[in-house]
Amino acid sequence: MAKEIERKFLVADGGWQEHADRGIKLQQAYVVTMEDRSVRVRIHGNKWARLTIKIGKSALVRNEYEYDLPMDDARELLTQAVGIVIEKRRYRVPHKGFTWEVDVYEGALAGLVVAEVEMKRETDLPALPKWLGREITGDRRYSNQALATEGLLEAQS
């Protein structure tokens, strides 16, 4: 069983950009959402797609199962979205032994910029880059699931 262990932060400024890769456009939609689980489809750069099942109530650790998905199936699943289809560009930014993923949201969520770091263990302590804002790990308003179904205004209140 795969585990997702991550911390999540708002991004305070553009200092991350000088070390970022070129980024990849992502489209993602939730086809099932429940309090402690979700099923998501994500298209990566219009080149490949993946179905992801996440289960768990913990803010830091959840069970995660991922499966490659044919593009035609992924595009069809996007039309079955619960809420909106999230559009964002994801950049990878190395920082002191960890890779941070910075998501710059577009469309209905434009203006939101979030960084997350995946860890191997709950006890890992990644160095925090200066460009990070406040930590939002566990703040469900900033989960992609909540953003897709409840919107950005809820997250900013």
Buried (B, 14 or more C-beta within 10 A) or exposed (E): EEBBBBBBBBBBEEEBEEBBEEBBBBBBBBBEBEEEBBBBBBBBEEEEBBBBBBBBEEBBBBBBEBEEBEEEEBBEBBEEBBBBBBBBBBBBBEBEEBEBBBBBBBEBBEEBBBBBBBBEEEEEEBEBBEBBEEEBEEBBBBBBBBBBBBBBEEBEE
